[in-house]
Amino acid sequence: MKKYFLSVAFISFYYIAPAFSDNHEVDEFIEPTIDVGCVVNNIEASVKFYTEAIGFKVTGGFKVPSGFAKSAGLTEGKELDIKVLTLGGAEEEEATKLKLMQVKGSGGKADQTHIDSTLGFSYITVFIKDTDKTLARLKKAGVNPIAKGPVTLPKNLDPSLSLIIVKDPDGNFVELVGPKPKN
């Protein structure tokens, strides 16, 4: 038993300790991805948009009690209802996570007329493999690209790619980047 404990302790120290070192290289992070949180007005409508129109998968969810939310400085004592979505699915431990959260009585919407209308994080970018398939999924979900989407990226970027911008139910921008449509 003692030998097992020492082995586990060594393995834990070997793999976890570098993440907590003062070394400011890549190994200072436990995971190479970030989770993005988005407060939404209607969690069901937002989950439907991100799963049906964009292609995310719901991989979990949880509630944050009001007392903890207040102690941590997340809210003024309001409970959080959170749904966790990923592009890679539940089996992808290192997938970036989109955390949609509904907080009863939360503040109003930011000005989302354009991506530069409000300071702060303004959009997410999702890289897609098949623009035609994505356009069909958007159409089936009743979501229309804004402006002239899809548009071909300019020569100084990558003209083999196109850009589609849509808005979620709360008006947040979702940028879809992939190969130019075949049709």
Rosetta silent file (secondary structure, phi, psi, omega in degrees, C-alpha in Angstrom):
SEQUENCE: MKKYFLSVAFISFYYIAPAFSDNHEVDEFIEPTIDVGCVVNNIEASVKFYTEAIGFKVTGGFKVPSGFAKSAGLTEGKELDIKVLTLGGAEEEEATKLKLMQVKGSGGKADQTHIDSTLGFSYITVFIKDTDKTLARLKKAGVNPIAKGPVTLPKNLDPSLSLIIVKDPDGNFVELVGPKPKN
SCORE:     score description
SCORE:     0.000 S_00000001
   1 L     0.000  -42.888 -179.850    0.000    0.000    0.000 S_00000001
   2 H   -62.543  -41.728  179.168    2.817    2.393    0.886 S_00000001
   3 H   -62.570  -41.881  177.741    4.534    1.640   -2.437 S_00000001
   4 H   -61.041  -46.508 -179.146    1.254    2.347   -4.302 S_00000001
   5 H   -60.971  -44.164 -179.980    0.807    5.659   -2.481 S_00000001
   6 H   -64.312  -38.328  177.578    4.366    6.746   -3.269 S_00000001
   7 H   -63.451  -45.818  179.084    3.866    5.832   -6.939 S_00000001
   8 H   -63.966  -42.266  179.453    0.629    7.811   -7.126 S_00000001
   9 H   -62.288  -43.066  179.314    2.218   10.740   -5.302 S_00000001
  10 H   -63.958  -47.811 -179.599    5.195   10.743   -7.686 S_00000001
  11 H   -60.750  -44.607  179.439    3.005   10.507  -10.790 S_00000001
  12 H   -60.689  -46.498 -179.340    0.726   13.253   -9.480 S_00000001
  13 H   -64.142  -42.062 -177.426    3.675   15.506   -8.673 S_00000001
  14 H   -62.238  -42.231 -176.097    5.370   14.769  -12.006 S_00000001
  15 H   -90.981  -31.430 -174.344    2.330   15.644  -14.106 S_00000001
  16 H   -95.080  -37.281 -176.218    0.546   18.264  -12.011 S_00000001
  17 H   -55.330  -41.437  179.649    3.362   20.207  -10.332 S_00000001
  18 H   -58.278  -28.468 -179.675    4.624   21.791  -13.572 S_00000001
  19 H   -68.815  -21.595 -177.502    1.205   23.402  -14.012 S_00000001
  20 H  -108.806   10.414 -179.231    1.656   25.257  -10.734 S_00000001
  21 L   -77.716  171.282  177.540    5.305   26.256  -11.152 S_00000001
  22 L   -83.366   -2.213  179.697    6.548   29.805  -11.631 S_00000001
  23 L   -66.759  122.784 -176.557    7.720   28.851  -15.103 S_00000001
  24 L   -95.785   42.353  174.867    5.794   31.082  -17.535 S_00000001
  25 L  -101.306 -176.347 -178.290    5.927   28.691  -20.459 S_00000001
  26 H   -54.843  -33.304 -175.726    3.097   26.687  -21.999 S_00000001
  27 H   -71.225    1.194  177.876    3.367   24.067  -19.255 S_00000001
  28 H   -77.803   -9.150 -178.374    2.005   26.488  -16.661 S_00000001
  29 L  -104.568  138.616  179.666   -1.523   25.681  -17.793 S_00000001
  30 L   -70.529  -37.172  179.544   -3.401   22.550  -16.811 S_00000001
  31 L  -128.651  147.898 -178.822   -5.354   22.569  -20.099 S_00000001
  32 L   -85.498    3.866 -178.731   -4.439   24.105  -23.472 S_00000001
  33 L  -119.263  170.112  174.062   -7.968   25.426  -24.079 S_00000001
  34 L  -119.100  156.977  171.491  -10.238   27.971  -22.452 S_00000001
  35 E  -101.197  140.180  179.793  -13.905   27.760  -21.516 S_00000001
  36 E  -113.622  128.192  178.605  -16.110   30.627  -22.670 S_00000001
  37 E  -104.025  140.604 -179.832  -19.128   31.670  -20.618 S_00000001
  38 E  -138.511  118.374  176.514  -22.128   33.441  -22.088 S_00000001
  39 E   -78.997  129.389 -176.567  -25.090   34.709  -20.069 S_00000001
  40 E  -122.833  157.819  179.306  -28.289   34.135  -22.026 S_00000001
  41 L   -77.955  -41.134 -176.758  -31.885   35.210  -21.621 S_00000001
  42 L  -134.054  104.436 -173.358  -33.466   31.841  -22.459 S_00000001
  43 H   -63.769  -36.472  179.377  -31.234   28.808  -21.993 S_00000001
  44 H   -63.932  -45.001  179.538  -33.521   26.442  -23.928 S_00000001
  45 H   -64.633  -39.195 -179.316  -33.594   28.728  -26.980 S_00000001
  46 H   -69.712  -42.511  177.319  -29.823   29.232  -26.824 S_00000001
  47 H   -61.124  -42.523  178.804  -29.082   25.507  -26.468 S_00000001
  48 H   -60.206  -45.144  179.070  -31.372   24.842  -29.439 S_00000001
  49 H   -60.544  -52.970 -174.522  -29.543   27.470  -31.535 S_00000001
  50 H   -68.955  -27.483  178.461  -26.041   26.277  -30.682 S_00000001
  51 H   -86.631  -51.208 -174.562  -26.877   22.581  -31.163 S_00000001
  52 H   -77.323  -40.910 -175.903  -29.239   22.654  -34.146 S_00000001
  53 H   -88.736  -36.558 -175.244  -27.920   25.650  -36.100 S_00000001
  54 H   -99.674  -36.764  177.947  -24.212   25.595  -35.260 S_00000001
  55 L   111.061   10.243  175.059  -23.530   21.931  -34.435 S_00000001
  56 L   -67.668  163.763  174.061  -22.435   21.971  -30.794 S_00000001
  57 E  -122.149  139.128  174.849  -23.261   19.030  -28.512 S_00000001
  58 E   -76.521  123.375 -177.991  -24.516   19.327  -24.948 S_00000001
  59 E  -115.138    1.168  179.318  -21.942   17.538  -22.807 S_00000001
  60 E   166.157 -175.064  178.355  -23.158   18.440  -19.344 S_00000001
  61 E  -178.112  161.315  179.428  -24.668   21.002  -17.109 S_00000001
  62 E  -164.849  166.621  175.620  -24.833   22.103  -13.526 S_00000001
  63 E  -114.390  144.761  174.536  -26.258   24.694  -11.181 S_00000001
  64 E  -109.480  117.363 -178.190  -24.253   27.076   -9.049 S_00000001
  65 L   -60.293  149.731 -176.236  -26.060   27.791   -5.753 S_00000001
  66 H   -58.536  -40.292 -179.486  -26.856   31.421   -5.002 S_00000001
  67 H   -62.602  -45.063  178.263  -24.716   31.502   -1.831 S_00000001
  68 H   -65.126  -43.723 -179.249  -21.621   30.255   -3.642 S_00000001
  69 H   -57.966  -38.748  178.690  -22.284   32.597   -6.589 S_00000001
  70 H   -71.581  -45.878 -179.538  -22.371   35.548   -4.193 S_00000001
  71 H   -60.302  -37.200 -178.673  -19.284   34.453   -2.221 S_00000001
  72 H   -81.398  -10.571 -178.518  -17.295   33.987   -5.434 S_00000001
  73 L    83.731   16.183  179.765  -18.409   37.352   -6.841 S_00000001
  74 L   -76.993  -43.301  179.775  -20.270   35.806   -9.769 S_00000001
  75 L  -140.454  176.943  175.287  -23.684   37.309   -8.947 S_00000001
  76 L   -86.821   25.758  179.590  -25.363   39.298   -6.190 S_00000001
  77 L   107.946   25.418  177.341  -26.773   36.060   -4.845 S_00000001
  78 L  -102.604  141.417  177.246  -28.564   34.648   -7.889 S_00000001
  79 L   -70.597  145.759  175.575  -28.372   30.974   -8.835 S_00000001
  80 E  -107.081  133.675  173.473  -26.697   30.053  -12.128 S_00000001
  81 E  -111.306  114.042 -171.438  -28.149   27.404  -14.429 S_00000001
  82 E  -120.003  134.460  172.012  -25.343   26.304  -16.779 S_00000001
  83 E  -114.556  133.886 -178.189  -25.309   24.042  -19.830 S_00000001
  84 E  -104.840  127.602 -179.679  -21.905   22.954  -21.173 S_00000001
  85 E  -123.809  148.166  173.909  -21.479   22.525  -24.937 S_00000001
  86 E  -137.714  161.510  173.876  -18.528   21.409  -27.050 S_00000001
  87 L   -84.001  -29.941 -175.525  -17.805   20.996  -30.721 S_00000001
  88 L   -88.189  -12.301 -177.783  -15.981   17.740  -30.206 S_00000001
  89 L    93.058  171.862 -174.737  -18.519   15.957  -28.045 S_00000001
  90 L   -62.193  -29.000 -177.504  -18.269   14.511  -24.569 S_00000001
  91 L   -74.523  -10.157 -178.821  -15.387   12.204  -25.475 S_00000001
  92 L   -94.129   91.032 -176.760  -13.142   15.165  -26.240 S_00000001
  93 L   -63.822  -30.451 -177.193  -11.678   16.085  -22.849 S_00000001
  94 L   -96.888   13.761  179.314   -9.583   18.888  -24.290 S_00000001
  95 L   -70.324  144.200  172.733  -12.382   20.449  -26.347 S_00000001
  96 L   -64.820  139.015 -177.595  -13.111   24.111  -25.815 S_00000001
  97 E  -110.521  135.706  172.422  -16.306   24.453  -23.813 S_00000001
  98 E  -103.830  117.917 -179.070  -19.061   26.981  -24.325 S_00000001
  99 E  -104.405  106.588  176.843  -20.900   27.483  -21.046 S_00000001
 100 E   -88.874  131.274 -178.619  -24.342   28.944  -21.588 S_00000001
 101 E  -135.315  137.688  176.849  -25.830   30.261  -18.377 S_00000001
 102 E  -110.474  131.233  178.144  -29.172   31.671  -17.449 S_00000001
 103 L  -126.973  113.934 -178.157  -29.470   33.917  -14.416 S_00000001
 104 L   -57.954  129.374  178.082  -32.977   34.991  -13.503 S_00000001
 105 L    76.179   24.767  179.779  -33.221   38.791  -13.503 S_00000001
 106 L   -73.962  170.255 -176.500  -29.856   39.388  -15.172 S_00000001
 107 L   -64.179 -178.353 -177.738  -28.943   42.668  -16.851 S_00000001
 108 L   -83.838  177.517 -178.517  -29.823   43.805  -20.330 S_00000001
 109 L   -74.436  149.812  170.308  -28.244   43.077  -23.653 S_00000001
 110 L   -77.852  161.815  176.031  -25.059   44.731  -24.873 S_00000001
 111 L   -72.461  109.606 -178.520  -25.234   46.723  -28.099 S_00000001
 112 L  -112.721   36.228  177.566  -24.615   43.997  -30.683 S_00000001
 113 L   -62.366  -46.666  176.831  -25.266   46.053  -33.810 S_00000001
 114 L  -139.916  167.723 -177.147  -21.727   45.301  -35.021 S_00000001
 115 L   -65.689  -19.107  179.998  -18.754   43.530  -33.434 S_00000001
 116 L  -101.200   11.139 -177.137  -17.231   46.879  -32.459 S_00000001
 117 L   -71.169  -28.088 -177.518  -20.406   48.340  -30.893 S_00000001
 118 L  -136.654  139.798  175.759  -19.455   47.327  -27.345 S_00000001
 119 L   -69.675  153.744  178.780  -16.079   46.773  -25.711 S_00000001
 120 L   112.370 -174.527  178.806  -15.311   43.274  -24.510 S_00000001
 121 L   -64.687  127.881 -171.965  -15.576   39.829  -26.045 S_00000001
 122 L  -113.097  -23.569 -176.208  -17.755   40.259  -29.103 S_00000001
 123 E  -160.301  164.751  170.002  -17.937   36.960  -30.974 S_00000001
 124 E  -116.733  151.330  177.439  -16.838   33.368  -31.171 S_00000001
 125 E  -114.309  130.140  177.223  -15.278   31.776  -34.235 S_00000001
 126 E  -118.283  124.053  179.308  -16.109   28.222  -35.236 S_00000001
 127 E   -91.361  125.298 -173.935  -13.992   26.609  -37.954 S_00000001
 128 L  -113.120  154.985  179.591  -16.077   24.365  -40.184 S_00000001
 129 L   -91.088  -31.099 -172.981  -15.127   21.677  -42.719 S_00000001
 130 L  -135.922  103.856 -177.222  -18.095   21.973  -45.097 S_00000001
 131 H   -65.870  -38.509  179.621  -19.706   25.349  -45.727 S_00000001
 132 H   -62.983  -43.677  178.427  -22.537   23.902  -47.836 S_00000001
 133 H   -63.411  -40.339  178.217  -23.467   21.473  -45.057 S_00000001
 134 H   -64.974  -43.151  178.561  -23.323   24.296  -42.513 S_00000001
 135 H   -61.988  -39.389  177.807  -25.539   26.516  -44.656 S_00000001
 136 H   -64.666  -41.276  179.136  -28.073   23.678  -44.975 S_00000001
 137 H   -65.461  -40.973  177.852  -28.067   23.155  -41.186 S_00000001
 138 H   -61.894  -45.848 -179.463  -28.558   26.900  -40.611 S_00000001
 139 H   -61.092  -44.970  179.391  -31.440   27.002  -43.094 S_00000001
 140 H   -60.920  -34.033  179.377  -33.113   23.969  -41.479 S_00000001
 141 L   -83.832   -2.684  179.563  -32.822   25.700  -38.085 S_00000001
 142 L    76.753   26.228 -178.671  -34.336   28.910  -39.516 S_00000001
 143 L  -109.370  124.891  179.591  -31.128   30.912  -39.055 S_00000001
 144 L  -104.870  139.281  173.885  -30.068   33.325  -41.786 S_00000001
 145 L   -61.724  148.567  175.972  -26.568   34.718  -42.212 S_00000001
 146 L   -84.917  160.108  179.025  -26.344   38.444  -41.608 S_00000001
 147 L    56.822 -130.459 -174.030  -25.262   40.809  -44.387 S_00000001
 148 L  -103.799   21.201 -174.422  -24.012   39.070  -47.548 S_00000001
 149 L   -60.215  146.923   -3.955  -22.820   35.818  -45.980 S_00000001
 150 L   -78.922  147.824  177.241  -21.096   33.708  -46.948 S_00000001
 151 E  -120.742  145.881  178.770  -18.353   36.015  -48.192 S_00000001
 152 E   -75.820  137.572  178.016  -14.915   35.037  -49.472 S_00000001
 153 L   -66.177  148.937 -179.136  -12.016   36.134  -47.289 S_00000001
 154 L   -67.768  165.002 -176.725   -9.806   38.839  -48.831 S_00000001
 155 L   -57.867  -33.846 -177.810   -6.490   38.073  -50.565 S_00000001
 156 L   -74.539   -7.678  176.078   -4.431   39.187  -47.557 S_00000001
 157 L  -107.507 -100.649  177.641   -6.093   36.459  -45.445 S_00000001
 158 L  -150.023   95.102 -176.329   -7.083   33.231  -47.214 S_00000001
 159 L   -66.555   -2.518  174.623   -9.323   33.556  -50.291 S_00000001
 160 L   -83.592   -6.835 -178.855   -9.951   29.792  -50.282 S_00000001
 161 E  -109.961  156.290  174.858  -12.103   30.342  -47.176 S_00000001
 162 E  -123.598  163.752 -177.590  -15.451   31.982  -46.650 S_00000001
 163 E  -126.044  130.617  174.294  -17.042   33.677  -43.678 S_00000001
 164 E  -122.598  131.529  175.364  -20.616   33.374  -42.470 S_00000001
 165 E  -118.691  130.212  175.756  -21.820   35.457  -39.538 S_00000001
 166 E  -127.790  168.424  176.533  -25.007   34.640  -37.669 S_00000001
 167 E  -120.800  142.238  177.083  -26.467   35.836  -34.389 S_00000001
 168 L   -79.205  178.673 -176.956  -27.686   33.695  -31.517 S_00000001
 169 L   -58.320  -22.446  178.231  -31.081   34.338  -29.833 S_00000001
 170 L   -97.355    4.678  177.679  -29.536   37.095  -27.680 S_00000001
 171 L    89.602    7.117  178.483  -27.847   38.805  -30.635 S_00000001
 172 L   -75.049  140.838 -177.834  -24.319   37.502  -29.965 S_00000001
 173 E   -78.011  136.921  172.005  -22.173   37.063  -33.063 S_00000001
 174 E  -125.765  119.405 -177.624  -21.073   33.607  -34.195 S_00000001
 175 E  -100.743  125.263  179.139  -18.487   33.596  -36.979 S_00000001
 176 E  -112.606  121.076 -176.163  -18.283   30.442  -39.102 S_00000001
 177 E  -120.395  127.598  179.955  -15.122   30.066  -41.207 S_00000001
 178 E  -165.498 -175.649 -178.965  -14.632   27.303  -43.757 S_00000001
 179 E   -59.540  150.633  178.957  -14.006   26.452  -47.400 S_00000001
 180 L   -57.405  144.123  179.172  -15.843   28.490  -50.020 S_00000001
 181 L   -60.443  146.307  178.130  -19.267   27.008  -50.821 S_00000001
 182 L   -82.493  -28.725 -177.405  -19.380   24.652  -53.793 S_00000001
 183 L   -91.412    0.000    0.000  -22.901   25.726  -54.763 S_00000001
